Amino acid sequence: MTWVDRNAYMERLWALEGTRNIKVITGMRRSGKSELMKAFSASVAQKDPSANNIYIDLLDLDNEPLLEYHGKRHNCRVGYPKTS
């Protein structure tokens, strides 16, 4: 596959760097969204190796257990204060 430079998209992502915003890329199927995020993730890691930088490919079979969220809800505790 040939890499196509997407400088405008990378610049927009870098403009959000350092913000608390979660970066989400949407678009047509097979348009390079995952490759763009991999490239951005690599450039963040290169700029700051200690950055809190997480990339999870949910199509990778090794990550399939992450999709089983129904059983994981029992590990979360949510408490609501009593009102009366």
Sequence and secondary structure as in RCSB ss.txt:
>XXXX:A:sequence
MTWVDRNAYMERLWALEGTRNIKVITGMRRSGKSELMKAFSASVAQKDPSANNIYIDLLDLDNEPLLEYHGKRHN
CRVGYPKTS
>XXXX:A:secstr
      HHHHHHHHHTTTSS       STTSSHHHHHHHHHHHHHHH TTS      TTSGGGGGGG  TGGGGG
         
